[in-house]
Structures are given as C-alpha cells and as structure tokens.
Amino acid sequence: MKPDVMKPDVMKPDVMKHDVIVVGGSYAGMAAALQLLRARRRVLVIDAGKRRNRSASHSHGFLGQDGVDPAELARVARAQLAAYPTLTWRDGEVEQATGTLDDFRVTCGGATYAARRLLLAIGVSDRLPEIPGLPERWGKHVFHCPYCHGYELDQGRIGVIATGPMSIHQAQLLPEWGDTTFFLNGTFELDQAARDELTRRGVAVETTRIAAIDGDADVVLTDGRRMRFAGLFTAPHNEPSTPLAAQLGCELVATLTGVQIGTGESKETTVPGVFACGDAARMPHSVSLAVGDGAWAGAQIHRSLVWPAS
C-alpha cells in the first residue's frame, strides 16, 4: 500500500482524523514524522517547500551526511518516509490552525484536515541586515553558523556584520576559523569590557559603515575602502515563519536573536496537544540539531497519544 500523495489540484476535504498533523516538512518535521510513522500512527505532513537552507549548495556537520547537498538530503528523507503506508503528504501552505486537544483543524488550499495532535515544525524567517548585496549572498558567502560553514573558508579572512549585542559572541568565536574583522555598522556601541575581550581574541573592530557587499564576500565601506574576505557571518533576527503559533495561542518567547515558540522538555507548547520543534522552537540552529529536536518531539507526541493527560 502506497501513501496518499494527492496533488494539490485534486485535493478534497479530509474526512479522516489523523493522529498527528506536522506543519513543515523540512528536517525537523520529517524527523518527527519518522518516529510517529514507525509507531504506525496516521501522520499528515503539510509542507510549503521553503527550507531555510534552500540557497545553500552543501550542508555540513551532520554525521553521515557531511557535505551533502541539502536539497538531496531532504529528497532522500522524504522518499524514505513515503515507504510508510500511514503517511499522507500535502504540498502547500497552512493558512489557519484552530482547535483543542484531540480535535485540531488546519486549512490548506481550501481543504480542511483534522488531527488529535499538531506539530509546528515551521522553521524561521531571517531578517537580514539591510545592506545592498547581502541577501543574494545569504547561504552562499554570508552565513550564520560557523560550525556549518567555517571550515570550508580554509582559515581565510572572515568578516562579522553586527546586528546586535549577540554579534559580539559571534565575533569572539570566529577567530577559531580565521582572522576576523568585526563590523559594527552603526548597530551599537562597544563597552570597554567587550572591546578588551575582542582585542584578546585578536579581532579587529571596524566602525565605518558598510555601503554594500560585492564580489563573493567583499565589504565596500562608505569611505570607499574595499575589504576582501573568504566569507562573512551575521546573526539575523529570527521569528517563526508563519503566524500559526500565535493563532493557536501558543506562548512566544524572546531569544538573543528574536522570537521562538515556547515549549517544555517534551516539546509541547503552552497549548495542550500542540507541539513545536526545530529552528522555530529552539536555538542555536543547525540541521543536526533540528533532526534531533524533531526525533525527540515525535517520540513525545507518541507518548502523549499512548498516555494522554488525565
């Protein structure tokens, strides 16, 4: 028996109540779905096709998959899920989510789907510094995670573009991968303690504002200087990629880089029966951490179905 993979143009209202609806079919969502499918639960995955690392050509730091194209990683994972007969997969974006424990509803492309549990693996949106030339280099020459991309810079020169005080930590860490220059770009003023620590780490501090990013990773300053780097790093502001958590009434919590969905140890949100995992519900962010978080969430959701709270 093959899983139901109906195309969006032939979708009909869903009359079957799934055990779990997973909103988001990237690494965390698929990892959670795998645990539930292996427990023979009925799982619907709805995916909008907006993986956060879709602009990257290689994914690093994931054991057994180091250097693999992230699109291939996602393709293989989805094919493996498709081997389980209790999977239903829909391509599309969830517009609305409502309901309570054991009776959730989501709408997608004019159809309504029901489930006992809801998992938000919706990822995050990145609000990048407003610098000409930076967005089109995101994931190619401008990065956020040194463990994912630092090694490939081959100890070349690294630039860090500040977005807030969290960037100090990023600038202090990156000399492990190459000579580092920290661009404040008018974002904030360094106190003496932070300046001293950056000096101790060998980080050069540049106070002139950035006019543009050019070439692969060249920083063009407003005074006309051009500084060439092997790669650039920045810490974008993050928030859940859709408003579904807020729609459902889930608590959102502030982080050092933005906002995420609040969860407990079991990955359940403040709304009973609604769980969240991956980048939208944890930090820091990487493929490895998203997969682990998703696997844990899937197991905890299964336990909640086996032993529902009284």
C-alpha positions in Angstrom: 0.0 0.0 0.0 1.4 3.4 -1.0 0.9 6.6 1.0 -1.6 9.1 -0.2 0.3 11.8 -2.2 -2.6 13.5 -4.0 -1.6 16.6 -6.0 -2.9 19.9 -4.7 -5.3 20.4 -7.7 -7.2 17.2 -6.8 -7.4 17.6 -3.0 -10.7 17.1 -1.4 -11.8 18.0 2.2 -10.2 15.5 4.6 -12.8 13.4 6.4 -10.3 11.2 8.2 -8.8 12.3 11.5 -5.1 11.8 11.6 -3.2 11.1 14.7 -0.8 14.0 14.0 -0.6 16.8 11.5 3.0 18.0 11.0 3.1 21.5 9.6 6.5 21.8 7.9 8.2 19.0 6.0 11.9 20.0 6.4 14.4 18.2 8.6 12.8 18.6 12.0 9.3 17.9 10.7 10.4 14.8 8.8 12.4 13.5 11.7 9.4 13.8 14.0 7.1 12.2 11.4 9.5 9.2 11.0 9.2 8.3 14.7 5.4 8.5 14.5 5.2 6.5 11.3 7.3 3.8 12.8 4.8 3.7 15.7 2.2 3.0 13.0 0.4 6.3 13.6 -1.5 8.2 10.9 0.5 11.3 10.0 -0.2 14.1 7.6 2.8 16.3 6.7 2.0 19.6 5.0 5.0 21.4 3.6 5.3 24.8 1.9 8.6 23.9 0.3 10.6 26.8 2.0 13.5 25.1 3.6 15.7 27.7 5.4 18.9 26.4 3.7 17.4 26.2 0.2 20.0 28.6 -1.1 23.0 26.6 0.2 24.7 24.0 -2.0 26.3 21.9 0.8 25.3 21.0 4.3 28.0 20.3 6.9 28.2 19.0 10.4 25.5 16.3 10.1 27.1 13.0 10.9 27.0 10.6 7.9 25.8 13.4 5.6 28.7 15.9 5.8 29.0 17.9 2.6 25.7 16.6 1.0 23.5 19.0 -1.0 20.7 19.9 1.5 18.1 19.5 -1.3 19.3 15.9 -1.8 19.2 15.3 1.9 15.6 16.4 2.0 14.7 14.4 -1.1 16.1 11.2 0.3 14.4 11.7 3.6 11.0 12.3 2.0 11.4 9.2 -0.1 12.2 7.2 3.0 9.0 8.5 4.7 7.0 7.6 1.6 7.7 3.9 2.3 5.4 4.0 5.3 1.7 3.4 4.4 0.3 5.6 7.2 1.9 8.8 5.7 -0.1 11.4 3.9 1.9 14.3 2.3 0.5 17.6 1.1 2.5 20.3 -0.7 1.1 23.6 0.3 0.9 26.3 3.0 -1.3 26.1 6.0 -3.4 29.2 6.2 -5.1 28.6 9.5 -5.0 26.3 12.6 -7.6 26.0 15.2 -8.9 23.6 17.8 -8.2 21.9 21.1 -6.6 18.7 22.4 -7.8 15.7 20.3 -9.6 18.0 17.9 -7.4 20.2 15.8 -8.2 21.6 12.3 -5.9 23.1 9.8 -6.8 24.6 6.4 -4.6 24.4 3.3 -5.5 25.2 -0.3 -9.2 25.3 0.5 -9.2 21.9 2.3 -9.6 21.2 6.0 -7.7 18.5 7.8 -8.2 17.1 11.3 -5.9 15.5 13.9 -5.6 14.7 17.6 -2.2 16.4 17.9 -0.5 19.2 16.0 3.2 19.7 15.5 4.6 23.0 14.3 7.9 22.4 12.5 7.5 25.7 10.6 11.1 27.0 10.7 12.0 30.6 10.9 12.3 33.6 8.7 15.6 35.5 8.7 15.5 39.3 8.8 18.9 40.2 7.4 20.9 43.5 7.8 19.7 46.0 5.2 22.9 46.0 3.2 22.9 46.0 -0.6 24.2 42.8 -2.0 23.8 40.8 1.2 20.5 39.0 0.7 21.6 37.4 -2.6 24.8 36.0 -1.0 22.9 34.5 2.0 23.7 30.9 2.3 26.5 31.1 -0.3 29.0 33.6 1.0 27.2 35.0 4.0 26.4 32.6 6.9 25.1 32.4 10.4 26.7 29.1 11.7 30.5 28.7 11.8 30.2 25.0 12.7 28.2 24.6 9.4 30.4 26.7 7.1 33.5 27.9 8.9 35.8 25.0 7.9 35.3 25.5 4.2 36.7 29.0 4.4 40.1 27.4 4.8 41.4 29.8 7.5 40.8 32.7 5.2 39.8 36.2 6.4 36.4 36.4 8.0 34.1 39.3 8.4 31.3 39.5 11.1 28.5 42.0 10.5 26.8 43.2 13.7 23.1 43.0 14.2 23.0 43.5 17.9 24.9 42.6 21.1 24.7 38.8 20.3 27.1 39.5 17.5 29.9 40.2 20.0 29.8 36.5 20.9 29.9 35.5 17.2 32.9 37.8 16.6 34.7 36.4 19.6 34.1 32.8 18.4 35.1 33.1 14.7 38.8 33.6 15.1 38.8 29.8 15.6 38.3 29.6 11.8 40.3 32.6 10.5 41.5 36.2 11.1 38.3 38.1 12.0 37.1 41.7 11.5 34.0 42.8 13.3 31.9 45.4 11.5 29.7 47.4 14.0 27.9 49.1 11.1 26.4 51.7 13.4 24.4 49.0 15.2 25.6 49.7 18.8 28.5 50.9 20.8 31.0 48.5 22.3 31.7 48.9 26.0 35.3 48.7 27.2 35.0 45.1 28.5 33.7 43.8 25.2 36.4 45.7 23.3 39.1 44.3 25.5 37.8 40.7 25.0 37.7 41.2 21.2 41.3 42.5 21.4 42.3 39.5 23.4 40.8 37.2 20.7 42.7 39.1 18.0 39.5 40.6 16.4 39.8 43.8 14.5 36.9 46.3 15.0 35.7 48.4 12.1 33.4 51.3 12.9 32.9 52.7 9.4 29.5 51.8 8.0 29.1 49.3 5.2 27.9 50.6 1.8 27.5 47.2 0.0 28.6 43.6 -0.3 30.3 43.0 -3.7 32.1 40.1 -5.5 31.9 36.9 -3.4 32.4 38.4 0.0 33.9 41.9 -0.4 32.8 44.5 2.0 32.7 48.0 0.5 32.7 50.8 3.1 31.1 54.2 2.9 34.6 55.8 2.8 35.4 53.9 -0.4 37.6 51.2 1.1 37.1 47.6 -0.1 37.9 44.7 2.2 38.0 41.2 0.8 37.0 38.1 2.8 36.7 34.4 2.4 33.3 34.6 3.9 31.0 36.7 6.1 28.9 35.9 9.1 25.9 37.7 10.6 23.2 36.8 13.2 19.9 37.6 11.6 16.7 38.4 13.6 14.6 35.2 13.6 10.9 34.6 14.1 8.6 31.7 13.3 8.0 31.7 9.5 4.2 31.7 9.9 1.7 33.1 12.4 0.2 29.7 13.3 1.6 29.6 16.8 0.1 32.9 17.6 -3.2 31.9 16.0 -3.4 28.9 18.3 -2.5 31.0 21.4 1.0 29.4 22.0 3.4 31.4 24.1 6.2 33.1 22.1 9.4 33.8 24.0 12.2 36.3 23.3 15.7 34.9 22.4 19.0 36.5 21.9 18.3 36.7 18.1 14.5 37.3 18.0 11.4 35.2 19.0 10.7 31.5 19.1 7.8 29.2 20.2 8.0 28.4 23.8 8.0 24.7 24.7 8.6 22.4 27.7 11.0 19.5 27.8 8.5 17.3 25.9 8.3 20.0 23.1 4.7 20.7 24.0 3.7 24.3 23.8 1.5 26.2 26.3 -1.5 24.9 24.3 -2.2 21.3 25.2 -1.8 19.0 22.2 0.2 21.5 20.2 3.9 20.7 19.9 6.8 22.6 18.2 10.3 21.7 17.2 13.2 22.7 15.0 14.5 26.2 14.4 11.1 27.7 15.4 11.3 26.3 18.9 15.0 26.1 19.8 18.4 27.7 19.4 21.0 27.5 18.2 20.1 26.3 14.7 21.6 23.6 12.5 20.5 20.6 10.5 21.8 18.2 13.2 20.1 20.0 16.0 16.8 20.2 14.0 16.8 16.5 13.3 17.5 15.6 16.9 14.8 18.0 18.1 12.3 16.6 15.7 13.0 13.0 16.6 12.5 13.8 20.3 9.3 15.7 19.6 7.9 12.8 17.5 8.6 10.4 20.4 7.0 12.7 22.9 3.9 13.2 20.8 3.5 9.4 20.5 3.8 9.1 24.3 1.1 11.7 24.7 -1.2 9.6 22.5 -0.4 6.4 24.4 -0.7 8.1 27.8 -3.0 11.1 27.5 -3.0 13.5 30.4 -6.0 13.0 32.7 
